[in-house]
Amino acid sequence: MAIETRAKILKAASDLLVEEGINALNVRAISSKAGMSTIGIYRRFGDRQGVLDALCQEGWARLRDTMNACDSDGSPKEVIMRRIEVYVDIANDYPAHYQLMFEASTRGYKPSADTRALARETFQEVLDGVATLPDLTVDSDLLAIELLGLTHGLLTVGVHPNKGILRVKDWRSAILSACSAHIEARTGPVS
């Protein structure tokens, strides 16, 4: 029951974040959306920051676990491209989590030390994966940062929060194509 209640609270907070933005997210609004008392939220999460931190951790864990579950068959370039696909899909499928993971620190949410450690752990896996690419013409950490920046930048411009403003039929394909071209420029063609 406790796990179901926690999930219900986080789902309500996620929905509110997507529907109304981070400024509308408070314990009273979350409790109303979840159909429960504020006491249950305070008991489980402490306060609004605790709820936001739990959502952010959920997002980082989902990204890490989904990237780790990527099929490791194929060339290092193919594995990296599958991980980039996961990143794009997480951003599209879980916009509230993505917003907290990458944008909310400037909007009144400060990630805890545990959340920052989970983010570093996730990014370290990206760095380690890029380091396996053969024939690199740049430092692997630099390439990983370039790929993350390219992916995040295109997601921000094309999908969040301006979805539909720029006329690109398929942002997912555009992002993957740009990342593939960048890998090719730094290593050679993706096989």
Number of C-alpha atoms within 10 A of each C-alpha: 6 8 8 9 15 17 14 18 26 20 17 19 27 23 19 20 22 15 12 10 15 20 11 13 22 18 23 15 15 27 20 13 16 20 12 15 13 17 14 15 23 15 9 14 18 13 16 18 18 18 24 28 24 19 24 27 23 17 25 26 17 18 23 22 12 14 21 15 11 15 11 12 8 9 14 18 22 17 20 24 19 17 22 21 20 20 22 23 14 18 23 16 11 15 20 25 27 22 21 25 23 13 12 19 12 9 11 10 18 16 21 16 10 11 21 17 14 19 20 13 15 19 18 15 14 22 18 13 18 24 16 15 19 14 9 17 11 10 11 19 16 12 20 21 15 15 21 18 12 17 21 19 14 18 22 17 15 21 20 17 12 11 14 13 10 11 9 12 9 9 19 18 13 16 21 18 13 15 21 21 15 17 23 15 13 18 17 17 12 14 9
